[in-house]
Amino acid sequence: MLKAICFQHIKVNNKKVEIMEKIRWGIIGCSNIAGKSTIPTLRKNPQCSIEAVYSSRSIESARDFADSHDIPVAYDKLEAFLEREDIDAAYIGTPISRHAAECIAAANHGKHILCEKPMAGSSEECQQMLEACQKNKVFLDIAYFYPTWEKFIKIKQSITDGAIGRPVKVIIEKSGCYGISMDSHRAWKAKDGLYDVYSHTFDLIRFFLGDFKSVYALSDNFRGALPGVDTESMLITMQNGVQVNSSYSWGVNHGLTGKDLECFWIIGTEGYIDVGSLGDSTFKVITPQGTTVTECTMPEYLHENVISSFVDALINESWNYSNAIDAEKCSKLISAIHNSQKKGTVEHLS
C-alpha cells in the first residue's frame, strides 16, 4: 500500500510549494457540480484564481462554459490545457471513467489535483493515480467533502465519546426516481448509482467506523427504464464487526416531490444516531435518557471546506495527509460490490 502523499519540501516546476501565495486553477470538465459548487467556492477564496477550462465535448462547449463562468481561456485539447505554466492545480470533474487518465496526465505536467469522487472505477486505477502523483511529487486529494463538514465531524465525535455505547449496526436507505436521459452527458450516473451520491455514504461509513472487511450484495432492475440496475442492497461488515445494511433505488416514485426517501441510522448498544439527510443541518442522538438535537453550521457551497483544506495544504503546509488513500478504499468497496452481485459471493476486502 502506498503511503499518504506528502508534498512538503519538494519542488514543482523548480518552485517550492511552501512559498506559493496563490493557487491558480484549471478546470477539467464542464460539469454541473463544477458550475454550482467548485467554481463559486474558488471565486470565494482569495487565495485562488481560475485560469482556464477544458472540455472534451467540443471547443464550443468549453467556450460556452467559460463565458458563463467568467473563465479567461477555453480548450478542447487536454495536452494544450495542461501545458499552461500558469496552472498550479487542476480540478477534475468528469465522468469516473476518465478520472485516472486525466489525473495521470495532470500529474505528469506537474499539476496538483483535486479529483471528484469516486476516485476511479477500480482499485488498480486508484493505485496508478497515486503512483503518478508520488512520482511527480504533486498533491492529490479526492472531493469527498462530507467529512470536512461540522455536522459529520460532530457525529464522529459523538460515536468516539460513547454517546450511543458501542456501535453495532448501521441502516441506510436512499430511494428516489431519477429521470436522467441516456442521451445526456450525465448518462453515466444512470448506469450505477453507487458511483454517484451513494459513494458519499460509503465514505462516511468509513469516516465514522474505520475500514471495510467484507460485503455481500444484490441488485436488480425493477423499473426497466435504465440500463444496468436500478436497485441495490448490500451487507457490509466493518473491521470492528459493525454490520451495515445499505439499500439504494433509482426507480421508486414515492410522491415526495423533490426529495428522496432517506434513512441513515447508526445504532449502538445504548442508543442510536439519526444522521438525517446528508444536506440537513441537524442530527439526533436518541438514548434512554432522551433525544438531543444538534444544530450545525453548514458551508455555503458543497466543496468549500475541502477546497479550503487543499489550498491550506499547498500554501501553509498545514497538513501532509491526502484522503486519496481512504478514497481508494471506497473504490475498492464498489468493485467488491459489483463482483458480489455478479458471482453471488461474499467479497473480502482485507
Secondary structure as UniProt FT lines:
FT   TURN            8..9
FT   STRAND          11..12
FT   TURN            13..14
FT   STRAND          15..16
FT   HELIX           17..19
FT   STRAND          23..28
FT   HELIX           32..33
FT   HELIX           34..38
FT   HELIX           39..44
FT   TURN            46..47
FT   STRAND          48..54
FT   HELIX           59..68
FT   TURN            69..70
FT   STRAND          73..75
FT   HELIX           78..82
FT   TURN            85..86
FT   STRAND          89..92
FT   HELIX           96..108
FT   TURN            109..110
FT   STRAND          112..115
FT   HELIX           123..135
FT   TURN            136..137
FT   STRAND          140..142
FT   HELIX           146..148
FT   HELIX           150..160
FT   TURN            161..164
FT   STRAND          167..175
FT   TURN            182..183
FT   TURN            185..186
FT   HELIX           187..191
FT   HELIX           193..195
FT   TURN            196..197
FT   HELIX           198..209
FT   STRAND          212..220
FT   STRAND          231..238
FT   TURN            239..240
FT   STRAND          243..249
FT   TURN            257..258
FT   STRAND          261..268
FT   TURN            269..270
FT   STRAND          271..274
FT   TURN            278..279
FT   STRAND          282..287
FT   TURN            288..289
FT   STRAND          290..295
FT   TURN            302..303
FT   HELIX           304..316
FT   HELIX           324..343
FT   STRAND          347..348
//
